Each structure stands twice: as C-alpha cells, then as structure tokens.
Amino acid sequence: MKVLIANDCPLGLSGSGGVETHIRQLKEALKARGISVALLVAQRRGLPEQIEEDLFAIPNLNAPPLRKHVLSNYRQQRAALARAKELIQQYDPDVINIHNFVNPGVLHMLRKCGPVVKSLHDCRPFCIKPPPVGCSRLIGDTKAFCDMKFGLKCWTHCYAHAGHTPIERIEAWSYFPSNLMARNETIHCDHIVTYGSYLKELAGRLFPDPDRLHVVYHFTDAERESAGFEIRPQKEPVFLFAGRLSAEKAPQHIFDALDRIPEVSCRVIIAGDGALRDNVEARARNASPNHKIEIKGYVGQQELYDLYRQASVLLFTSIGSEGCPLVGLEAMYFGNTAIGYDTGGAGEWLVDGQTGVCVEIGDVDGLARAMARMIRYPDERLRLRRQAREYVQQKFRREQHIDHLIDVYEQTVRDRAG
C-alpha cells in the first residue's frame, strides 16, 4: 500500500507542534509495517520548493484566503495546486491521509486525487468563525458546540466587529466563506478519523453516517522511549509546562497561580517558544524567590523526553480547542501526573483523581490549590504518577493505533473502488 500524508506545516521545525510530531512518528510506524509513505506539506513562506523521494514541500500551497495582494496570492496558489496535483499523480497513492489542511482549495484538490481519510486533530471544522471568537472560545471555554446556524446572524455576531481597521475587518470576513467551504469539503471526505471520543461526539454532528467515522486512539514514541523507566519518589515535585508560548496555551496562568502561593517552594520548567516568550521571561524574573523557574525555549524531542524524566507533574493550561493533546500522553508515559484545565479532549488522558487533577478552564485559584497539594502530599503525588502511567500504557498503544488506522485505509480504498 502507498499512503500520502498531507499537512499544512513541515515537520521538525521550531514552529511545528504536536500534530507534526505525531505525523513524523506515524510515518515511521507505517514504514515499519512495509507501507510506502510520502509527505505533502505546505512549504514555509520564503523557502523554495523541496522535492525528495518521500517529501513534496510546495510553496504557496496553503495561502490564506485574503491578504493585501489578493490577485497575486490567487495566482500563486493556483500554480501550487497544479504542481501538487502533478506530484500526487506521479506518486499514485492508494489512499491520501489529510491532517491539518483546512484550505478549501487544497481539500478539494486532494479529494479529487484519490480515496481520502481526514484525520481530525482539533475543532476547526466544526466552527466557521475566525479566532478569537471561533472554536477556541465557543468550544474550548464552554465545552459546548456552537449551534448558531451559518448565515446572516452568525456573520453579524462574529464578524461585524472583527478587526480594528477596514483591512483587518475585510480579512476577518474572508474567513467566513473560506471556512464554510472547508467544512463542506471535510464532510465529503471518504472516512474521518478522530483521536478520541470528544472529537467523535462533535464530528457526529457533521457526519451522520457512523460507518465513516472512526476513533483511533493516539500513540506516541514515548511508549518506546520510556521502556525501562522507573518511577521514583521525589521529595519535592518538578512541575513542567511543554508547549507553544501563545495565548491559547495560556502559560501566564502558571505565574498567576504561583503568585497565589508565594510561600511555597517549588521548581517549574517551561519548555517552548512563541509570541509570549518575552512576557513569560519577565514574569519569571519577577517571581517569588521560593519559585525556581527555568525557561528552556524550544527543545527537540529527545531533550523533551529528558525533561519528562526529570519532572513529576505536567502543567496543562490550554484554553483552546484541543483534540487529544499529545503532551499528556508523552508526560504520563514517563511517570508524570498532570494538573490541567478541563478543555476539549484533554479528558482522554486527564481523569480527575485517577491520572491527575482536573481544574475548570481559567480557574487560576484551583490551579494554585492543586499545585500546593502536589507539593504537600508526596504520597498522593506518587500514587497519581503510577496510575497515570498505567492508564496510558493500556489505552494509547502504538500497535493498536497502526492496526486500526490500516483497517480504515483499506476500507476507504474498498469503498472508493466499489
């Protein structure tokens, strides 16, 4: 079998995240099963086309719906789509597995090139509104699907006040038809894969045919890397935040929580980079002398695994529309428990009282209380760490994931042939 994996971001760069990590590991796992795998990705802006035996990186493939140079962008993307289609036809895959592409032009082109499996990592296909009033708030903060019908009311509610300048408003308005078209393209994919029950529940609202909707639980190379790791008691916990330093990940909430427990001695490691890096560093400099805070910046996968080995408690403060965040699985395989917000699909691995402590989204006081409790009760912390590792070892396994995904691939090929 030949599989083409399509994603909107190249792998292994500092801006890549959990989806790109998963795709890299998925590619290796499929190849280990004797399956030929190639990647189609949108090349980073300003970089040239990169064509290799198993990599097609195309510039302008994921151009935004509207920018200052509208006509130029349109022509560039038309050329990029034609080039991508040419390369796909040459590779001739049996099935195309689309991950984070939400550009309707790309989705339409890929659907026409062969049988398609769409992997859903987050809630973007379920809400056509632009951030910050889109899926991050309406789904992430309330854990509820927005039932507002697409139309004038939706446009007025979410778009009429978007942006501060005419150009910003026009750009925000352009997301409405683009996201609506992307949603419709997603609906017409042959089969849909979600990484947990939360996304399946949301997807069920769009895809009435249950036979086309599959839950394939995540896996991570941490399963293999953590083999032989022993959970040992720690006198004091080491807290770890790993992720982008961005508004939807809300790392500032960690400092807000620490400000509420200035008398408690603790160590916090923050691994990641992003728009809030300067803010995070400033907050770290102004923290209580009792709080030892280390800012690591962007770290590679192996260095991240080393940090998991040092830590004992993962801090998960995302307020965005998470699908099934990979960071939780990785940390728990290395014997970390977690304190996290009850957002989206985090509940796939964050089970209150069993694998960690679940806190309501934005409840900084609750976050502070949970951190203080982890510090004061080492026996409880050790129990949660052991239970968390056992939980992910049973539920999120590499071989189980690949077996199920190959079954979906084969079913998709049979359905299209029939």
Phi, psi and omega in degrees: 000142177246126183241134172252120177261125183246133181212154185275000183220136175297162182266153169078011178260165186296335180272355181283159185229210185297325180296315180294323175298315180298317182296318178300316180290324178296317179301315180296319182292321179292319178297325178295339177269006179085016180264133177282129184229133172232156181247134169247118183227157174277118181294146177299147182301133178091350180262149182283168175301140180232111182242120176231182183300321183235024180214125175237101180254110189250121176294151175065013183288329183245043182300141179295159184296332183204130173219191184298318184260076188298308184296319179297316178298319181299314180295319180295319180288325176302316179294321180294319179296319179296320179294317179297317179298319178299315181292323178296317179296325177291320180287325176056064181286153173284328181210147178247125180253105181271132177254260192267014174290128173236006177286121186298326179296318179293315180300317180296315180299316182294321179298328181279349184268351180159182177301136188234131168249124179258120177266123181263120179256342182207192190264007187303322180292349186264352181217123186269009182275150180280156173293152006269003183268002182272222191300329184298320181271310189289331178256315184296307186288323186258350185055030180231144178284138178283118183266007179295128182290146178291129181160202186298319181296316179297314181299315181295319184292320190249345186245332187298331183251013181284139175080164182247344180235162178304320180296317180296322180293316180298319179296318178295318180299328182295339179292334185300300179294325181296313181291326177295318178294321179296321178299316181293324176295320179297318180302326186267009172293153185297312179219154182239132176247128171245160185257017178176173185289332181297309180292328178296320179299317178292317182296330180299338177286334181263329187245093186291343181271103183295338180289344179263000186243126187228141170261118177238102186297143184303165167217168180209149177295347176300335176302316180281318184292333184269002179301129181088353179289135180249132176280120181242145179299142174243135179298317177233142181287154170248115180274142181227129168249128179228115181164179178294141176271079185224168186300320184288340177271343172051051178295338180296338179295332177297316180290325175299321179291318180297325178298337180274348178229058185293337184278348185271131179275131179200163178241131181232128176250130178241115181246118180154169180219164179157190187296334183265013184303312181298319179297317180296317180295322178294318179296323179295321180294330183264008183286166178300145177301339179284349184255113177269110186244128180244124177258112185269339187073197180292135178233149175286173186297317181293321177294325177295319177300321178297323178292322176300321180295325180285326189278170175226343181223120175276135174257117183242104187246020183296137175247011183267186184271075182285142176273280171221089189302125184292332185300325180294318179297313182300311183298319183289329175299331178264024172077025175266140164272183184216147166243121186206162177284146180277073185241130173052230185272011177300334179294350175297329180235342180263096181252115187301126179084348180248310179248350181175203181239123181263132183237142177299146183303127177082001181277084183293325176299318178295323177297317179295318179297319180294320178295317179297322180294320178299325180287320189276339185235081184296328180294318178294320179299317180295320178298315180295323179297315181293319180292324180296316180295316179298322182296310182288329178296330180275327190261327188241086185243141183301307185296322178298317180298311184294319177303312183293319182294319178297322176301319179294317177304310184295321178295321179297317179296317180297317182296317181292323179293326181284000000 
